[in-house]
Amino acid sequence: MNDNLVKPGFNFVKEDQVTLKPGQVMVIDFNPDKGGLFFK
């Protein structure tokens, strides 16, 4: 994710493998003050 239009490239990157069961929901949250992206 890039939250800076002036600086090229990605400021925040998170890579993880997630397996969801049918009906299960995953939320992706973003907070730059706490490190960036969070999977819940």
Secondary structure, DSSP 8 states (H G I E B T S, - for coil): ----SSS-S-S----------TT----EEEEGGGTEEEE-
